[in-house]
Amino acid sequence: MAAVSSFSLLRRNYSITRTAISKVKASARDDFNSTSVRILRQLRSPRSLFSTNATNNEEALAKEAAASAHTNASTIFDKIIAKEIPSSTVYEDENVLAFRDINPQAPVHVLVIPKFRDGLTDLGKAEPRHEDILGKLLYAAKIVAEKEGILEGFRVVINNGPDACQSVYHLHLHVLGGRQMKWPPG
């Protein structure tokens, strides 16, 4: 059901964008009039559904997060697991929690995290003792895709380190879907 609603929003977004662009092109003037400005504002507002472009700020935030990555300090995900911060849970079991991303990059964007970090601040820190939880995280990603109705086409992403714009140092998987994915991804 969530994927159907998202597709409706995408169609609406595409329709508004196509209409607005054709109106701007049809404008005989080279300068922006009030109608052009209003149309361009329309183009920006549906963008809040999800964003596909990284900002320069993301890189700076990732570098800042990396500086305190391995201090064992509590992360926002630890607070979500402890229910100190609310989240929209999609799936949960004794080892894994999956919840909707607050800054979605696709109509379906769910984060899958281990409930216990056990040194897994990023995938680069994985050791043989983590094999079980890594498998459980991937299986949970499949369950999330199934629940969200995107089993026929979804992407699982793990950002590792500041060069990949990892912003929370608690291993997490992004499950993305509900739209056509492009290649290369980034």
C-alpha positions in Angstrom: 0.0 0.0 0.0 2.8 2.4 0.9 4.5 1.9 -2.5 1.2 2.6 -4.4 0.8 5.9 -2.5 4.4 6.8 -3.3 3.9 6.1 -7.0 0.8 8.4 -7.0 2.9 11.1 -5.5 5.6 10.5 -8.1 3.1 10.8 -10.9 1.8 14.0 -9.4 5.3 15.4 -9.0 6.2 14.5 -12.7 3.0 16.0 -13.9 3.6 19.3 -12.0 7.2 19.4 -13.2 6.3 18.7 -16.9 3.5 21.3 -16.8 5.7 23.9 -15.2 8.6 23.4 -17.5 6.3 23.7 -20.6 4.8 26.9 -19.2 8.3 28.4 -18.6 9.4 27.5 -22.1 6.2 29.0 -23.6 6.9 32.3 -21.9 7.9 34.8 -24.6 9.9 36.9 -22.2 13.5 36.4 -21.4 13.1 37.8 -17.9 11.2 36.1 -15.1 7.7 37.4 -14.5 5.6 36.6 -11.5 4.1 33.6 -13.2 7.5 32.1 -13.9 8.6 32.7 -10.3 5.4 30.9 -9.1 6.0 28.0 -11.5 9.6 27.6 -10.3 8.4 27.6 -6.7 6.0 24.8 -7.6 9.0 22.9 -9.0 10.8 23.1 -5.7 8.1 22.2 -3.3 7.3 18.6 -4.5 11.1 17.9 -4.2 10.5 17.5 -0.4 9.1 14.0 -1.2 12.6 12.8 -1.5 16.0 14.0 -2.7 18.4 12.3 -5.0 21.3 14.9 -4.9 23.9 15.0 -2.2 24.7 18.4 -0.8 28.1 19.7 0.0 26.9 19.9 3.5 26.6 16.1 3.7 30.3 15.7 3.0 31.1 18.1 5.8 28.7 16.4 8.2 30.2 13.0 7.3 33.7 14.2 8.1 32.6 15.8 11.4 30.8 12.5 12.3 34.0 10.5 11.5 36.0 12.5 13.9 34.0 11.1 16.9 33.1 7.8 15.2 34.9 5.3 17.4 34.4 6.8 20.9 31.6 4.4 21.9 29.4 7.5 22.5 25.7 6.9 22.1 24.4 7.5 18.6 20.9 8.6 17.4 20.3 5.0 16.5 21.0 3.9 20.1 18.4 6.4 21.2 15.9 5.1 18.7 16.5 1.5 19.9 16.0 2.6 23.5 12.7 4.4 22.4 14.1 7.7 23.6 13.5 9.1 20.0 10.4 8.1 18.1 10.7 6.3 14.8 8.3 4.7 12.3 9.1 1.0 12.7 8.8 -1.2 9.7 10.3 -4.4 11.2 11.7 -5.5 14.5 13.0 -8.7 16.0 15.4 -9.5 18.9 18.5 -8.5 16.9 17.4 -6.0 14.2 15.3 -2.8 14.0 14.1 -1.4 10.7 12.5 2.1 10.5 11.8 4.8 7.9 14.5 7.3 7.1 13.6 10.8 8.1 15.4 12.1 4.9 14.2 9.6 2.3 16.0 9.4 -1.0 13.4 7.2 -2.6 9.6 6.6 -2.1 10.6 3.7 0.1 13.7 4.3 2.2 14.1 2.2 5.3 17.2 1.9 7.6 18.0 -1.5 9.0 20.3 -1.6 12.1 21.6 -4.1 14.6 20.2 -3.5 18.1 23.7 -4.2 19.6 26.6 -2.4 17.9 29.3 -4.8 19.3 32.0 -2.7 17.7 30.2 -2.4 14.3 30.4 1.3 13.8 30.9 0.6 10.1 31.3 -2.4 7.8 35.0 -1.9 7.8 35.1 -2.9 11.5 33.4 -6.3 10.8 35.1 -9.3 12.3 34.4 -13.1 12.0 32.3 -12.8 15.2 29.9 -10.5 13.3 29.0 -13.0 10.5 25.7 -13.9 12.2 24.4 -10.3 12.6 25.5 -9.3 9.1 23.4 -12.2 7.7 20.5 -11.2 9.9 20.7 -7.6 8.6 20.6 -8.7 5.0 17.7 -11.1 5.7 15.8 -8.2 7.5 16.4 -6.1 4.4 14.6 -8.7 2.3 11.7 -8.8 4.8 11.4 -5.0 4.7 11.4 -5.1 0.8 8.6 -7.7 1.0 6.6 -5.7 3.5 6.9 -2.6 1.5 5.9 -4.2 -1.8 9.2 -3.6 -3.5 10.6 -7.2 -3.6 10.9 -7.2 -7.4 13.2 -4.1 -7.4 15.1 -2.6 -4.5 18.6 -1.6 -3.5 20.6 -2.2 -0.3 23.3 0.4 0.4 25.9 0.6 3.2 27.9 3.8 3.4 31.3 3.1 4.9 33.4 6.0 6.2 33.5 9.7 5.4 34.3 9.3 1.7 31.0 7.4 1.4 29.2 10.1 3.5 28.5 7.9 6.5 26.9 10.2 9.0 26.0 7.8 11.8 28.6 5.4 13.1 26.4 2.6 14.0 26.3 0.1 11.1 23.1 0.5 9.1 21.7 -0.6 5.7 19.6 1.6 3.5 16.8 -0.3 1.8 15.7 1.9 -1.2 12.9 1.3 -3.7 9.6 2.3 -5.2 11.2 4.0 -8.2 13.6 3.0 -11.0 17.1 2.9 -9.7 19.9 4.2 -11.9 23.4 3.0 -12.5 26.0 4.0 -11.6 24.5 4.9 -8.2 26.7 7.7 -7.1 
